[in-house]
Amino acid sequence: MRPVDLPPVWMAPMAGEAASAALVAAVSAAGGFGQLGAAYLAPARIAEVAADIRARTDRPFGINLFCPQPSRRDDAAMDAYLARLAPWHAELGLPAPARPERCEEDFEAQLAATVAARPAVVSFVMGDPGAARVAALKAQGFTVVGTATHVSEGLQLQASGVDAVVAQGYEAGGHRGGFLSSSEGALIGTMALVPQLVDALDIPVIAAGGIGDARGVAAAQALGASAVAVGTAFLLVDECPLSPAYRAALLAARDADSTLTRAFSGRLARGVANRVTRALDGVALPDFPQPNAASRPLRQAAAKAGQADLLSLWAGQALPLNRAPGTAAQLVAALQQGWRA
C-alpha cells in the first residue's frame, strides 16, 4: 500500500498519554488514518496495543517510532537537573528524584514488534532510518514514512527510499522531529516548508503543524500536500485518554501560551507554558532522552494530583482552533470537509 492509497486526513502519532488503541482505531474506523505513537512503549506493549487496535477496526493504521538518539552522559548535568526537580517532588510528596536506570526502550526490539504487528505504515521521527532498514521494511510490504523539518532532511529521507515525508512545521506540538543541522531540525513554518518540500521531492509530502480545522486542511492541499497529519485537535476528542488536568489546561490555554521548551525532556518540544517551562527556560540540561526519563515520576504524579503546572502539556499552535467536544469520527468528518477530491 502506497501513501496515495491512504486517506488524506491522518492523526499525527502522539506518544505518551494519547498512545491509545481506542483513539487510533476510532480515527481509522471513521475514514481517517490513525497512528500509534509507540516511542515510549515496551515491545510487548506495542504488540498488545496493536492487537487491541485491530480488534476494534479492520481499517489500516500506522505505528511511529523515534530513531535511536545519540546522547552524551553527563553526570554533573543530570545531578543539577535532579536538584531542580527536587522541590517539585517534595511538593507532590514524592521521594527525591534519582537517576533513571534506563532512559529509553530498545529500538531494534521495538521495530521488531512493530513489524510483527503488521501496520500499514511504519513511520519515523528524529532521524533517518537508513536505506537498508527502509528497503527491508518495503520488501515486507510496509509503507515507510520519514519526518523532515527542512528540505535537506527531506532529500536525505528520499535518498534512503522512504515512500513519503511528513513536513513538520514550527507550529507542531510535541517533540521536534528533525535530525540535521541540530538535533531538533529547523524551525520553519508549515506554510513555508510544505511547498519547498513538494518542489524538491519526487514523493508525497504530508503536512503537519498548525492544522486544526478544515481551513488548514484546504491550505495544505493548496500548497501541494498529499495528505495532512493533525495531532493536537485529536487530544480533546472523547476517545483520547488524557488526564483531567491535561485536558483542562488545553481548554484554558490561549494562543500566547504556546512555547518551545526543553524543560521536561532535554529536547525541544512545543506545548503550553507552565511553571516548569518558565523555571527551566534557558537552563542547560542533559541530552535527551535522559531528562525525559528522569522527569517521568514527576509528570505521572502531577497528572494524578491534578497539577497541570507540573505536567508536560504538549500541544501545537493551532490548539485554540478546535475545542468543541465530540468524537474522533466527528473531528475526522470536519477535517475532511477541507479536502477537495
C-alpha positions, 0 to 999 in steps of 0.5 A: 500500500502506497501513501496515495492509497491512504486517506488524506486526513491522518492523526499525527502519532502522539506518544505518551498519554494519547498512545491509545488503541481506542483513539487510533482505531476510532480515527481509522474506523471513521475514514481517517488514518490513525497512528500509534505513537509507540516511542515510549512503549515496551515491545510487548506493549506495542504488540498488545496495543496493536492487537487491541487496535485491530480488534476494534477496526479492520481499517489500516493504521500506522505505528511511529517510532523515534530513531535511536538518539545519540546522547552524551552522559553527563553526570554533573548535568543530570545531578543539577537537573535532579536538584531542580526537580527536587522541590517539585517532588517534595511538593507532590510528596514524592521521594527525591528524584534519582537517576533513571536506570534506563532512559529509553526502550530498545529500538531494534526490539521495538521495530521488531514488534512493530513489524510483527504487528503488521501496520500499514505504515511504519513511520519515523521521527528524529532521524533517518532510518537508513536505506537498508532498514527502509528497503527491508521494511518495503520488501515486507510490504510496509509503507515507510514514512520519514519526518523532515523539518527542512528540505535537506532532511527531506532529500536525505529521507528520499535518498534512503527510499522512504515512500513519503515525508511528513513536513513538520512545521514550527507550529507542531506540538510535541517533540521536534522531529528533525535530525540535521543541522541540530538535533531538533531540525529547523524551525520553519513554518508549515506554510513555508516548508510544505511547498519547498518540500513538494518542489524538491521531492519526487514523493508525497509530502504530508503536512503537519503543524498548525492544522486544526480545522478544515481551513488548514486542511484546504491550505495544505492541499493548496500548497501541494500536500498529499495528505495532512497529519493533525495531532493536537485537535485529536487530544480533546476528542472523547476517545483520547485518554488524557488526564483531567488536568491535561485536558483542562489546561488545553481548554484554558490555554490561549494562543500566547501560551504556546512555547518551545521548551526543553524543560521536561525532556532535554529536547525541544518540544512545543506545548503550553507554558507552565511553571516548569517551562518558565523555571527551566527556560534557558537552563542547560540540561542533559541530552535527551532522552535522559531528562525525559526519563528522569522527569517521568515520576514527576509528570505521572504524579502531577497528572494524578494530583491534578497539577497541570503546572507540573505536567508536560502539556504538549500541544501545537499552535493551532490548539485554540482552533478546535475545542468543541467536544465530540468524537474522533469520527466527528473531528475526522468528518470536519477535517475532511470537509477541507479536502477537495477530491 
